Amino acid sequence: MKIVVGNFKMNLNKEEIDNYLNVVKEYFFPNVVFCPSTIYLDSFIKNSLTVGTQDIGFMEKGAYTGDISASMYKSIGVSYAIIGHSERRKYYRDDKYVNQKLNMALKAELKPILCIGETQEERENGLTNQVLIEQITQSLQNIDKEFLKNVIIAYEPVWSIGTGNIPTNEEIFKTIDYIKTYINYEYEVDMNVLYGGSVNQDNISILEEISNVDGYLVGGCSIDVNKFVQLINYINNRS
Ligand code: PGA
């Protein structure tokens, strides 16, 4: 089954979350990872839903005001952690913490969803593959080989996030093929690679034609429960 990750970002208040849960708890979606804001994770867990956090602290514990550690998330029943999302790289200079956060997640037995992707400018300058390799190399350095197979990559072109602009199926296929081939060659593991960037209930039928995508990281569409359910059902009814 394909993995579908819903990244709510900083959206939905308590009432909206309760309404969301009322709808979603009627379904059985074993392949879906919900990533609401941290304060709502427990409500999802109590409804037997699989959850991920949108970020984790870069240290194990200590004087890091405002941070929440990987092991704390693990201890309440969180299974996944999004690491290095482009918004965190942009607003919080997260690039330099990605490797450390990845390590923390793996040590705590959270499955990391490592986000990589090129900006519009990098794409226009023909730098896409180079940027992706740099992000992969920097993120995965010194990670134990036995842990590597637990890493999931999310290929998210930055210019596609929240814009409605999506690469062609051929472009996505080629880039994902490049990522998988590189990782297999360099690290001798097969990693699942998701696509993310403006995925929604309307374009999923086109994206589903791509043969090497292992799932999707969905932002905007995932905060509308009816649209998200429609999207998941489309994917799951095909497989
Ligand atoms: P989007 O966001 O689906 O709204 O483009 C994807 C993401 O940022 O993970």
Residues whose N, C-alpha, C, O or C-beta is under 5 A from the ligand:
A	BS01	PGA	N7 S160 I161 G162 T163 G196 G197 S198 V199 L217 V218 G219 G220
